[in-house]
């Protein structure tokens, strides 16, 4: 454990940020999974689920939780999967 007061505070701050970022990443995965499931299942709200997943990816990238290129790659893969299912249906 650190002896310096500012370092003790930094450790606590980092722990809080870590928990918050972990929650956002988890929600991000859930949104993408719901969008995939809606596309595969042919649900009526597929477009809405995809929109929410893309929005979550963009917000996470804007906040620096994931890199902007990772967000772009994930959106691209998601849209490929959705369009593949929509094209075959």
N, C-alpha and C positions, 0 to 999 in steps of 0.2 A: 504494500500500500504506500502511496505517495505521502511525503511529509509536507509538501508545499500546498498551501491553501488553494491556489488557483488550479493546481493539478487535480486536487480532490474534487473541485467543482467540475472540471473538465471531464473527469471520469463519470460523474453522475449525469452530466449533460449528454455525453456520448451514449450512455446506457438508455436514456430516454429516447434519443433519436433512433437508436438501433431498434427499439421496440416499435416505434411508430413506423419506421421504414419497413420492418418485417410485416406489420399489419397491412400496409399498402401493397407490398409485393404479393401477399397472400390473396388479398381482394382482387388484384390484377389477374392472378392465375384463375380465380373463380369466374371472373367475368369472361375470360377467353374460353374457359371450359363450357360455360353456359352458351356462349355464341356457337361453339362447335357442336354442342349437343342439339341446339335448336336447328342448325343447318342440316345435320345428319337426320334428325327426326322429322324434318319437314314442317316444323312448327310455324304458326301464323306470325309469330313475333320475331322471326329470324332477323329481319332488318333492324329491329329495335335492339336486339341483343348484340348484334355486330356493332351498331352505333355506340352502345354503352361500353363495349370492350375497347373500341378505338379511342373513345374519349378517355377512358381510364389509362390507356397506354400513353396518350398525349400528355395527360396531367402528371403522370409519374415521371415522364421525361422532362417536363417543364420544371418540376421540383427537384430534379437531379437524383431521383431515387434509382432510375435506370438511365443508361446512356441514350442519347437521342437516336443513334444508329441502331441500337438494340430495339428501341420502340418501332423504328421504321421496318426493321427486319421482321419483328413479330407481327406487325400489321400486314405486311406483304404475305407472310405465310398464312395468316388467318384468312385473308381475302382469297388466296389461291384455293384453300380448302373449301371455303364457302361457295366460290364460283364453280369448283369442280362438282360439288354436290348439286348445285342449281342447274348446271349444264347437263348432267346425266338424268335429272328428273324430268 
